[in-house]
Amino acid sequence: MPHDVTPRIALTSGEPAGIGPELCLALAREELPCELVCLADRTLLSERATQLNLAVTLHSYAYRAGAAGAAHRGGSLGVEHHPLAGPSVPGRPDTANVPYVLALLERAVAGALSGEFDAIVTAPVHKSVINDAGVRFSGHTEFLAQRTRSARVVMMLTAGELRVALATTHLPLRAVSDAITADSLYESATILARDLARWWAIPAPRIAVCGLNPHAGEGGYLGDEELRVIAPAIARMQASGIRAEGPLPADTVFVPRVLAGFDAVLAMYHDQGLPVVKHAGFEHAVNVTLGLPIVRTSPDHGTALDLAGTGQADCRSLAAAVRMASRLAVQRR
């Protein structure tokens, strides 16, 4: 895609009972550097706009192969209609609508793989509701990896210059140790280094690799994963030209003086790295999935069922996700 072509972004509206639909409407009032296509039930969006007094004109999206996209103008929203199975009440998820939620993702992925969409941005879904419907679902990251047949993907959250990637994603804590292997760490670091160079123009990124245990294992006295797995993986990274250091204690790697020496942190598990990113910039943090054949970003928060329908949800993280997806789509070309 030439740099002067406006990217077309598919925006999945997520769990209908959550804040996703209203965030899409709030976002539609902003000027954006992309053509924005919202995948949603049009009636749901219309009802939520009326309820929250959001002045947004909805119009139908129709794909025309070869047609250039136009930058999004505030106040309107292109919608590809996907009907809900049943009415949706803010704050009250219904398993009957799980096929709808998954259909939005399937459509976005298919469109991105075919070239219709230059990137996808996903509003939050409710994992437990999807699982309650009998569908095994651990998260967008894993779903997208499977649907794009990607051998390994890496979840990375960004907030300004802070970038934190995860060696494991949505796992129970007791399963993390077994999931970390020298091969998986090496593969994750390779994807991280490659995509930082490709998309962030950091030719030789410096990666801080966290330990798993307190004090990075304290020489084996507080756990031996650092000695058995993480240190050998780092040695392999370094031998292949990746500028990785560690294992570093996770409680000090985020100290500004230490962090200044790195371009990204590779954390071992979800809640080791992500609380720091969310504290640093919850309103503008963005989740980026590395290692996919498509561009995918999302906001850094969940469905916030307690806020759904109140008009109090903040769309800044979703807006940041759309702007980053637009930039990465152009950069990727």
Residue pairs with C-beta under 8 A, 6 or more apart in sequence:
1 7
1 118
1 329
1 330
1 332
1 333
2 333
3 330
3 333
5 68
5 69
5 330
6 33
6 34
6 35
6 68
6 69
6 70
6 71
7 33
7 34
7 35
7 69
7 118
7 119
7 325
7 326
7 329
7 330
8 34
8 35
8 37
8 69
8 116
8 117
8 118
9 34
9 35
9 36
9 37
9 117
9 118
9 119
9 120
9 121
9 322
9 325
9 326
9 329
10 37
10 39
10 107
10 108
10 111
10 112
10 117
10 119
10 120
10 121
11 24
11 27
11 36
11 37
11 38
11 39
11 120
11 121
11 122
11 123
11 322
12 20
12 39
12 40
12 104
12 105
12 108
12 120
12 121
12 122
12 123
13 20
13 21
13 24
13 38
13 39
13 40
13 41
13 44
13 45
13 104
13 123
14 20
14 21
14 101
14 104
14 122
14 123
14 124
14 125
14 303
15 93
15 101
15 123
15 124
15 125
15 126
15 129
15 303
16 41
16 44
16 84
16 88
16 93
16 97
16 100
16 101
17 88
17 89
17 90
17 91
17 92
17 93
17 94
17 97
17 126
17 303
17 305
17 308
18 93
18 123
18 124
18 125
18 126
18 302
18 303
18 304
18 305
18 308
19 123
19 124
19 303
19 304
19 307
19 308
19 313
20 123
20 124
20 125
20 303
21 40
21 44
21 45
21 48
21 123
22 48
22 52
22 54
22 308
22 309
22 311
22 313
23 123
23 299
23 313
23 315
23 318
24 38
24 40
24 45
24 77
24 123
24 318
25 45
25 48
25 49
25 52
25 54
25 56
25 77
26 54
26 313
26 315
27 36
27 315
27 318
27 319
27 322
28 36
28 38
28 56
28 72
28 74
28 75
28 76
28 77
29 54
29 55
29 56
29 74
29 75
30 72
30 74
30 319
31 71
31 72
31 73
31 74
32 71
32 72
32 319
32 322
32 323
32 326
33 71
33 72
33 323
33 326
33 327
34 69
34 71
34 72
34 118
34 119
34 322
34 325
34 326
34 329
35 69
35 70
35 71
35 72
35 78
36 72
36 77
36 78
36 322
37 61
37 78
37 79
37 80
37 117
38 45
38 61
38 77
38 78
38 79
38 80
39 79
39 80
39 82
39 104
39 107
39 108
40 79
40 80
40 81
40 82
40 104
41 81
41 82
41 83
41 84
41 88
41 100
42 58
42 60
42 79
42 81
43 83
43 84
44 84
44 88
45 56
45 58
45 77
45 79
46 58
48 54
48 90
48 309
49 55
49 56
49 58
51 309
52 309
52 311
53 311
55 75
56 75
56 76
56 77
57 75
57 76
57 77
58 76
58 77
58 79
59 76
59 77
59 78
59 79
60 78
60 79
60 80
60 81
61 78
61 79
61 80
63 116
65 116
80 107
82 100
82 103
82 104
82 107
83 100
84 97
84 100
85 94
85 96
85 97
85 99
85 100
86 94
86 96
86 97
88 94
88 97
90 305
90 308
90 309
90 310
91 305
91 306
91 308
91 309
92 305
93 126
93 129
93 303
93 305
94 129
95 129
95 132
95 133
98 129
98 130
98 133
98 135
99 133
101 125
101 130
102 130
102 135
102 137
105 122
105 125
105 140
105 143
105 144
105 147
106 147
108 117
108 120
108 122
109 120
109 144
109 147
109 148
109 294
111 117
111 120
112 118
112 119
112 120
112 294
112 295
112 296
113 148
113 293
113 294
118 295
118 329
118 332
119 294
119 295
119 296
119 297
119 325
119 326
119 328
119 329
120 294
120 295
120 296
120 325
121 296
121 297
121 298
121 318
121 321
121 322
121 325
122 140
122 296
122 297
122 298
123 298
123 299
123 318
124 298
124 299
124 301
124 302
124 303
124 304
125 137
125 140
125 303
126 302
126 303
126 305
127 137
127 138
127 139
127 170
130 137
131 137
137 143
138 169
138 170
138 171
139 169
139 170
140 289
140 296
140 298
141 153
141 155
141 169
141 170
141 289
142 169
142 170
144 150
144 153
144 289
144 292
144 294
144 296
145 152
145 153
145 289
145 291
145 292
148 292
148 293
148 294
150 291
150 292
150 293
151 187
152 184
152 187
152 188
152 191
152 291
153 191
153 289
153 290
153 291
153 292
154 165
154 166
154 188
154 191
154 192
154 195
154 289
154 290
154 291
155 165
155 166
155 169
155 287
155 289
155 290
156 163
156 164
156 165
156 166
156 192
156 264
156 287
156 288
156 289
156 290
157 163
157 164
157 273
157 274
157 277
157 278
157 285
157 286
157 287
157 288
157 300
158 164
158 277
158 285
158 286
158 288
158 324
159 277
159 278
159 280
159 281
159 284
159 285
159 286
159 300
160 280
160 281
160 284
162 259
162 276
162 277
162 280
162 281
163 196
163 200
163 263
163 264
163 265
164 264
164 265
164 267
164 273
164 274
164 276
164 277
165 188
165 192
165 264
165 265
165 266
165 267
165 273
165 290
166 266
166 267
166 268
166 269
166 270
166 273
166 274
167 180
167 184
167 185
167 188
167 266
167 267
167 268
167 269
168 176
168 179
168 180
168 268
168 269
168 270
169 270
170 270
171 179
171 269
171 270
173 269
173 271
176 212
176 268
176 269
177 212
177 225
180 212
180 225
180 229
180 230
180 268
181 229
181 233
182 229
182 232
182 233
182 236
183 233
185 209
185 229
185 230
185 233
185 234
185 237
185 266
186 233
186 236
186 237
186 240
188 266
189 207
189 209
189 233
189 237
189 242
189 244
189 266
190 237
190 240
190 242
191 290
191 291
192 205
192 207
192 264
192 266
192 290
193 205
193 207
193 242
193 243
195 290
195 291
196 202
196 205
196 263
196 264
197 203
197 204
197 205
198 331
198 332
199 328
199 331
199 332
200 263
202 263
204 243
205 243
205 263
205 264
206 243
206 245
206 261
206 262
206 263
206 264
207 237
207 242
207 243
207 244
207 245
207 262
207 263
207 264
207 265
207 266
208 244
208 245
208 246
208 248
208 253
208 258
208 259
208 261
208 262
208 264
208 265
208 266
209 230
209 233
209 234
209 237
209 244
209 245
209 246
209 247
209 248
209 265
209 266
210 216
210 246
210 247
210 248
210 249
210 250
210 253
210 265
210 266
210 267
210 268
210 272
210 273
211 217
211 225
211 226
211 230
211 246
211 247
211 248
211 249
211 250
211 268
212 223
212 225
212 226
212 230
212 247
212 268
212 269
213 222
213 223
213 225
213 226
214 222
214 223
214 249
214 251
215 222
215 249
215 251
216 226
216 246
216 247
216 248
216 249
216 250
217 223
217 224
217 225
217 226
217 227
217 247
219 227
220 226
220 227
226 247
230 246
230 247
230 268
231 246
231 247
234 244
234 245
234 246
234 247
237 244
238 244
244 266
245 262
246 266
248 258
250 267
250 268
250 272
250 273
252 258
253 259
253 262
253 265
254 265
254 276
259 265
265 273
267 273
267 274
274 300
277 285
277 300
278 285
278 300
282 300
282 301
282 317
283 314
283 316
283 317
284 316
284 317
284 320
285 299
285 300
285 317
285 320
286 297
286 298
286 299
286 300
286 317
286 320
286 321
286 324
287 297
287 298
287 299
287 300
287 321
288 296
288 297
288 324
288 328
289 296
289 297
295 325
295 328
295 329
295 332
296 325
297 321
297 322
297 324
297 325
297 328
298 321
299 317
299 318
299 320
299 321
300 317
301 317
304 313
307 313
